[in-house]
Amino acid sequence: MEDMFSNLTTYGYIALFLYSLGGGFVGLMAAGVLSYMGKMDLVTAMTVAMVSNFLGDTLLFYMARYHKKEVLNYFHKHRRKLALSHMLMKKHGSWIIFMQKFVYGIKTLIPLAIGITKYDFTRFSVLNFFAAVLWALVVGLGSYLAGKPIMGVYEVIVERPYIAPLIIVVLGGLIWFYLSRATKKKA
């Protein structure tokens, strides 16, 4: 176990940066808990995750804006999710840039969907920056402050390892249920 913590201290920020390019929610939560345990620096972890998350969404926007044909080929299989993203954009406007940081399953779709539209790049970048800062603060500080209860849950799972697959199945089922309901055709 100590070797794992030593590796996280050494390579944790690099892993967090790479993971946060495409989302990073779980990685930042883990970094917050590790910061609670004294294995990582919270401010550094939140900064790394925020910068990476901002860059990842900006790259997705750029790809959709300037490589629209390739992106639309990808969306051919995910038309319903793209339609959901457009519907959320119309319903919530610019707030969707903030909301997408916290909703699993649409995090990569929203910047792509916004990039396909004529949304202003500068406005997207500014809102995306502030959304990334808010996301890093909420998730990073939240997981740091919840470090003790999270470690308690971890200890229970270590004592009863059969609980972990049940939790994963339930969470996966809830995410699948949400996405299938949100993208379902209405009669």
C-alpha positions as CSV (number, residue, x, y, z in Angstrom):
1,M,0.0,0.0,0.0
2,E,2.9,2.4,0.8
3,D,4.3,1.8,-2.7
4,M,1.0,2.8,-4.2
5,F,1.0,6.0,-2.2
6,S,4.6,6.7,-3.1
7,N,3.8,6.3,-6.8
8,L,0.8,8.6,-6.5
9,T,2.9,11.2,-4.8
10,T,5.5,10.9,-7.6
11,Y,3.2,10.5,-10.7
12,G,-0.2,11.6,-9.3
13,Y,-0.2,15.1,-10.7
14,I,0.7,13.8,-14.2
15,A,-2.0,11.2,-14.0
16,L,-4.5,13.8,-12.8
17,F,-3.6,16.1,-15.6
18,L,-4.0,13.4,-18.3
19,Y,-7.3,12.1,-16.7
20,S,-8.7,15.6,-16.3
21,L,-8.3,16.4,-20.1
22,G,-11.4,14.2,-20.6
23,G,-13.3,14.7,-17.4
24,G,-11.4,14.2,-14.2
25,F,-14.2,14.1,-11.7
26,V,-13.1,10.9,-10.1
27,G,-9.4,11.8,-10.4
28,L,-10.0,15.1,-8.6
29,M,-12.0,13.4,-5.9
30,A,-9.2,11.0,-5.4
31,A,-6.7,13.8,-5.2
32,G,-8.8,15.6,-2.6
33,V,-9.0,12.5,-0.4
34,L,-5.2,11.9,-0.9
35,S,-4.7,15.6,0.1
36,Y,-6.7,14.9,3.2
37,M,-4.4,12.0,3.9
38,G,-1.3,14.3,3.4
39,K,-0.2,12.4,0.2
40,M,-0.8,15.3,-2.2
41,D,-1.1,19.1,-2.1
42,L,-4.7,20.2,-2.5
43,V,-4.0,23.5,-4.2
44,T,-1.6,22.0,-6.7
45,A,-4.0,19.1,-7.4
46,M,-7.0,21.5,-8.0
47,T,-4.8,23.8,-10.2
48,V,-3.6,20.9,-12.3
49,A,-7.1,19.5,-12.7
50,M,-8.6,22.9,-13.5
51,V,-6.0,23.7,-16.2
52,S,-6.3,20.3,-17.7
53,N,-10.1,20.3,-17.7
54,F,-10.1,23.8,-19.3
55,L,-7.6,22.7,-22.0
56,G,-9.6,19.5,-22.7
57,D,-12.9,21.3,-23.2
58,T,-11.2,24.0,-25.3
59,L,-9.6,21.3,-27.5
60,L,-13.0,19.6,-28.0
61,F,-14.6,22.9,-29.0
62,Y,-11.8,23.6,-31.4
63,M,-12.0,20.1,-33.0
64,A,-15.8,20.5,-33.5
65,R,-15.4,24.0,-34.9
66,Y,-12.5,23.4,-37.3
67,H,-12.9,19.7,-38.0
68,K,-16.6,19.5,-38.2
69,K,-16.8,16.7,-40.8
70,E,-14.7,14.3,-38.7
71,V,-16.7,15.1,-35.6
72,L,-20.0,14.7,-37.3
73,N,-18.9,11.3,-38.5
74,Y,-18.3,10.3,-34.9
75,F,-21.8,11.7,-33.9
76,H,-23.4,9.5,-36.6
77,K,-23.6,6.8,-33.9
78,H,-24.5,9.2,-31.2
79,R,-27.2,11.3,-32.8
80,R,-29.5,11.1,-29.8
81,K,-26.9,12.2,-27.4
82,L,-26.0,15.1,-29.7
83,A,-29.7,16.0,-29.8
84,L,-29.8,15.9,-26.0
85,S,-26.8,18.2,-25.9
86,H,-28.5,20.7,-28.3
87,M,-31.7,20.5,-26.3
88,L,-29.9,21.2,-23.1
89,M,-28.0,24.1,-24.8
90,K,-31.3,25.7,-25.9
91,K,-33.0,25.1,-22.6
92,H,-30.2,26.3,-20.3
93,G,-28.1,28.6,-22.6
94,S,-24.6,29.4,-21.5
95,W,-25.2,27.8,-18.1
96,I,-24.8,24.4,-19.7
97,I,-21.1,25.1,-19.9
98,F,-21.1,25.2,-16.1
99,M,-23.5,22.3,-15.7
100,Q,-21.7,19.9,-18.0
101,K,-18.7,19.9,-15.7
102,F,-20.7,18.1,-13.0
103,V,-22.9,15.7,-15.1
104,Y,-21.3,12.4,-16.1
105,G,-22.1,11.4,-19.7
106,I,-22.4,14.8,-21.3
107,K,-19.0,16.3,-20.3
108,T,-17.3,15.6,-23.6
109,L,-20.5,16.0,-25.7
110,I,-21.4,19.6,-24.7
111,P,-18.1,21.3,-25.9
112,L,-18.3,19.3,-29.2
113,A,-22.0,20.3,-29.6
114,I,-21.3,23.9,-28.8
115,G,-18.3,23.9,-31.2
116,I,-20.5,22.7,-34.1
117,T,-22.8,25.7,-33.6
118,K,-21.8,29.3,-34.2
119,Y,-21.2,30.0,-30.5
120,D,-18.5,32.6,-30.0
121,F,-15.1,31.0,-29.2
122,T,-14.0,33.8,-26.8
123,R,-17.2,33.6,-24.9
124,F,-16.9,29.9,-24.6
125,S,-13.3,30.1,-23.4
126,V,-14.1,32.7,-20.7
127,L,-17.1,30.7,-19.4
128,N,-15.2,27.4,-19.7
129,F,-12.4,28.9,-17.6
130,F,-14.7,30.0,-14.8
131,A,-16.6,26.7,-15.0
132,A,-13.3,24.8,-14.7
133,V,-12.3,26.9,-11.6
134,L,-15.7,26.4,-10.0
135,W,-15.6,22.6,-10.8
136,A,-12.1,22.3,-9.3
137,L,-13.1,24.2,-6.2
138,V,-16.3,22.3,-5.6
139,V,-15.0,18.8,-6.3
140,G,-11.5,19.3,-4.9
141,L,-12.5,21.0,-1.6
142,G,-15.6,18.8,-1.3
143,S,-13.6,15.6,-1.5
144,Y,-11.0,17.1,0.8
145,L,-13.6,18.0,3.4
146,A,-15.3,14.6,3.0
147,G,-12.0,12.8,3.4
148,K,-12.7,11.3,6.8
149,P,-16.1,9.8,5.8
150,I,-14.7,8.6,2.4
151,M,-11.9,6.8,4.2
152,G,-14.5,5.2,6.5
153,V,-16.3,3.9,3.5
154,Y,-13.0,2.7,2.0
155,E,-12.2,0.8,5.3
156,V,-15.7,-0.9,5.2
157,I,-15.1,-2.0,1.6
158,V,-11.7,-3.4,2.4
159,E,-13.3,-5.4,5.2
160,R,-16.2,-6.5,3.0
161,P,-14.9,-6.6,-0.6
162,Y,-18.2,-7.9,-2.0
163,I,-19.7,-4.5,-1.5
164,A,-17.6,-2.7,-4.2
165,P,-19.0,-4.6,-7.2
166,L,-22.5,-3.9,-5.9
167,I,-21.8,-0.2,-5.7
168,I,-20.3,-0.2,-9.2
169,V,-23.3,-2.0,-10.6
170,V,-25.8,0.3,-8.9
171,L,-24.0,3.5,-10.0
172,G,-23.5,2.1,-13.6
173,G,-27.2,1.2,-13.7
174,L,-28.3,4.6,-12.6
175,I,-26.1,6.3,-15.2
176,W,-27.3,4.0,-17.9
177,F,-30.9,4.5,-16.9
178,Y,-30.5,8.3,-16.9
179,L,-28.8,8.4,-20.3
180,S,-31.3,6.0,-21.9
181,R,-34.3,8.0,-20.6
182,A,-32.7,11.3,-21.6
183,T,-32.0,10.2,-25.1
184,K,-35.1,8.1,-25.7
185,K,-37.5,9.0,-28.6
186,K,-40.8,10.5,-27.4
187,A,-43.8,9.1,-29.1
